[in-house]
Amino acid sequence: MKAVRFTNWKTFPELKEIDRPTPGPGEVLLKVAGAGACHSDVAIFQDYDADFPVAHFLGPEYTLGHENSGWIEELGEGVTGLKKGDAYLIYGPIGCGHCRSCSRGQDTYCDNVAEMPYMGMGLGRDGGMAEYIVAPARNLVPLGDADPVEAAPLADAGLTPYHAIKTSMRQLEGGGKFALVIGLGGLGQLGVQMLKALTGATVIATDMKADAMAMAERNGAITVEGGPDQAAKIRELTGGRGVDAVFDFVGVKPTVEVAQQVVARRGRITVVGIAGGKVEWDFYTNPYEAELTNTYWGTIEDLYDVADLYRAGLIKPEVTVYPMDKALDAYQDLVDGKVSGRAVVAPHS
């Protein structure tokens, strides 16, 4: 079968012919419906090297793709209750399966991560940029009759903002609340939709790209363009009070600093983007009881919620679909900044 392989650090991936995998005990073989191309993938093959702090989890060679959906093709030994042909999202993180974090479905925070040979599907273990994928049966979230190709990015681009928003709901309860989305790529756009669906907050969104802001406006956000007076304009929209919950989907120093400048007292800044920006904090400039935190992906239970929102028509990822023989083009377009929303490779489309 064809698969997009990460072969070495600082090396663009290759489209290769590899053997079709076979599911082991407790696993399922799925015919891949869609695999989302993510900036995290680009960081792995373009930015990281063997000295990166978690490189031992991510070392080559393997198939990329951690945002995956597919139809069940074959059940491994001991798997029951699942039926061939049904469509599922695949929860990408894989932890030890028996610690406190994994027991609540939060494999991203596995207590025994240091003992794991990989971080998840497409992150050290073969992912979904292929015609078929093997996944633990536990990691499957049913899609019903929803379109699995369009839904594929929800496994990360939907799950990640949902978990960040869910953990900030205390700040958004009640009337007169404001939420700010910084960065309007695939995650930020879904974040805008989720905030509109789940809260009564006024949603403000900011980016440097006019087309991205136009898309956010269509989904109900008030937009502010990036620039030297960005923070002042955002505070003005809140009547000077500040934003109750800020979601930074970029995570570079300037974006976190904007978040710090606009957050309200008792507000919350959640840095979701993993660009690694470093900022200063001090008691006298931080609004009283304002929180600065971060999140990473979410739980399996969260992904069930995301799938429900999608089936109900409350969220809709913006996708550009590529056939398998154009899979490398999807990554090149991502590198070149040509992708609006999410690029999805559909091997069987």
N, C-alpha and C positions, 0 to 999 in steps of 0.2 A: 504494500500500500504506500501511498505518498504521504510524506510528513515534513513539516518545517522543523529543521533541527538546529539547535544551538550547539555549535561545534567547538568554539574556542572564545576566550575573552578578546574584546576589541575586534571582533570578526562578525561580519554580517551573516545572518543565518542562511542555511542552504535547504533547498527542496530536494529530498532524497527518497529513494525507495527502501522501505524497511519491511520486516515481517509483520503481519497482522498479529496483535497480541492475543493471548488466551487468558480468560479470567481465572484466578485462583480461588480458594475457599473464601467465601464471604464477599466476593467481588462480582462485578457485572461488566460484560462487554457491551458498549453502546456504539451504534452507528452515529457518527458526529453530524448533528444538524447545523450547528454554528459554533465558531470559536472567535471570541473577540480579541483584537490586537490592542494591547495596552502599553502605555508609556513605561510601565514597570519592565516589560519585556525588552524595550529599547535600552533601558538602563543596564539590564543584565548583559546584553551583547555589545553595547557601545561604550558604557561608562565604567563598569566595574572591571576588576581584575582579580587575580588570585589572592591579593592582599586585602580585599574588601572584607569587613568584619564578619559577614555571613557567607563568604565565598565557598566555604566547605559544604554548605547546603545546596549551593547553586551551580557547582562545577559541571562542565560539559562531560559527556554529550547526552542530550535528551531532546524530546519534542517539546516545543514551546506551547503556550496556550493555557491560561488559568481561568478564562471565562468561557464556560462550555455548556452546551446542551446537546441532547441526542436522544435517539430511540433505542430502547433495549433490544439487543441482538441475541445475547446468550447469557444464561445465568451460571455462575460458578457454584461449586459444591456448597451445599448448606443454605443457599439463598432461596427463600420462599416469599410469597406474597407479592411478587412482581411479575409482570406479564410482558412477553415479547411484543414489540411494536409501540409500547406506550412511551410518551415523551417526558423527559425530565431535565431540569437544571442540575448541574453538578456543583456541589459545595466544594470549593477548591482546596482549602486548608486541610492538612492531615496531621493530627497530633498522635500522641501515644494511645489515646482511646480509653485510658483508665484513671487519669488524674482528675482533680477537682474541675479544672477548666474544661477538659474534654467531656466530662460527665454532663456539663451544662451546654454542650454543643459549641463551645468556643475554642476550637482547636488552634486558633491564631495565638492564643495565650497559653498554650500547652506548658505545664510545669516541667515537663521532661524534654523540652525542645532540643537541648544539647545532645540528647541520645538519639535523635531522629536522623535518618540519612538524607532527608529532603524536607522542604517546607510545605510542599503541596503539589497538586496537579500543575504541570508546566513550570514548576519552581523546584527543579532538581529531580522530579519524577516526570515521566512522560505525560504531556498534556494533550490538549484537544486540537492542535493544528495538524490534524491527520484525518484519515478517513474513518478510523476507529479508535476508541479509547477504552481503557479498563479503569474502573473506579470502584471504591468500596460501596457496597449496597447501602450502607448507612448514610452516605453522602448524597443520595439522590432525593430531589425535591420535585414532586409531580407538577406538571404543567397542564394536565388535562388536554383540552382541545385548542389551547393557545398556540400561537405560532412560535415554534422553538428556535427558528433562525433569528427572528427579531429579538427574542427573549434572551439569547445567549449572554449579552453584556450585563444582564441583571446579576449574574453570579459574582461580579465585582463592582462594576459601575453603578449597579443598583443597591447591592448589599452594603457597600462601604458608606455611602451617604445616609442610608436608612439607619444604620447603627449609630452614626454620629448624631443624627437628629433625635433618635429615640432616647439617647442618653442626655439630651439637652431639653427634654420636654418640660422639666420643671421651670426653666426660664421662659418658656413660651406659653405657659398656661395663663388664661384670663384675657382680657381685652387690652387694646392699646399696645401690643407687643410688636417688636421689630426683629427681623432676622436678616442677616447679611450673608450672601454667598459670594466668595472671592474666587474667581477662576471658573469660566464657563465652558470647560471641555465636557466630555461625556459624563463625568461624575457630577459636576456642578449643575448641568442642565437637569439631570434627574433629581438632584437636590432641590432645585427650585420647584419642580413638580410635586415632590413629596411634601415640602413645606406648605404648599398651597392645599394639598389634599388632607394633611394631617393636623394643621394648625389654623388659627384665625389671624396669625401674624401678618403684618405688612412685610413683604419680601423685597429686599433691595439686592441687586446683583451688580457686580462690577467685573470688568475685563478690559483688555486693550483692543479687542477685535469687535468691529461694528456688527458683523454678521452673527457672532455669538451673542451679543447683547440683544440684537433683534429677535433671536430665537427665544431668549429668556423673557423678553417683553410679551411675546405671543403666549407664553405660559403663565403670565400674570405678574411678572416682576417689574419693579421700577428700577431702571438701570442708571448707573453712574460710570462714566468712562474713567479709566485710570489716568493719573497725571498728578501734578504738584498740588492741586486743590481737591484731590479725591476725598480725603478724610473730612475736610470742611463741608463738602457737599453732602456727604453721607450723614454727618451730624445734623446738618440743617434739615434734612428730611425727617429726622426724629424729633424735631423741635429743640435740638440741643441736648436732649437727655442721653442719647447714645443708644447703641444696639444691644438688645437683650441676649441674643445668641449669634455668634459669628462662626461661620464655617469656611475655613481657608483650605481650598482644594489645590493650592499651589505649594505653599510651605517654604518659600524663599524669604530671606530677611525682609525685603520691602513689604511683602504681603502680610507677614506676621506683625510688622510695625504698624501698618494701616489698621489691622485688627485691634492692636493695643490702643491706638489713638481714638477709636470710635466705640469701644465697648462701654456699656453702661455700668453703673454700680450694681453689684450683685449679678452681673452678666457673666457670660461664659464664652470663651474662645476655644474652639476645637480645631486643631491643626490636623487636617486629613492628608494633605499632600506630603510626600516623603522626599522633598528636595533637600531637606536637611539644613534649612536656614537657622542661623543663630542670632538671638536678640538679647537685649539687656532688660532687666526687671528691677524696679526698686519700689520701696514702700510708698514714697511720696507721690509718684506719678501713676501707680496702679490704682484704678477706682476701687473703693472699699468692697471687699468680698468678691471682686471679679476673679474668675477662674481662668487659667491657661492650661489646657490639657491636649491630649492627642488620642486618636483611636486608630485601630488597624482592622480592616475588614469587619466582620461581624460573626454572629452565631448561625448555626443551622436553623434555629427557630426564626431568626430574623429573615433568613432567605425564604422561608415559608410565607412570612408576611409580605415580602416583596413580590413573590409570585401571585399572592392574592390581590395586591394592588394592581398588578399588571392585568390579570384576568378581569378585574372590575373596570378596566379602562381608565384608571386614575393616573397611571404613569405610562409613558411610551418612549422607549429609547429611540433616538435618531440614529439610524444605521446606514452605512454604505456597504453593500454586499459584494464580495469578491469570490470568484470560483477558485478551486484549489490550485489550478495552474497559474493563477495570478496572486497567490498568497504572499509572495515576496514583495509584490507591488504594494500590498496593504501596509507592510512594515516600512517600505520606502516612503510612501505617502505620509505615514505617521511621523517619520524622521523629518520630512520636509515641511511639516506643518500644514498639509493639505487636507487633513481629515477633520470634518465638522461632525461632532457627535462621536460615533464609534465605528471603526472598521470591523466587519465581521466576515470571516472566511467560511463559506458554505461548501464543503467538499462534495456533497451530493445534490446540490441545487441544479 
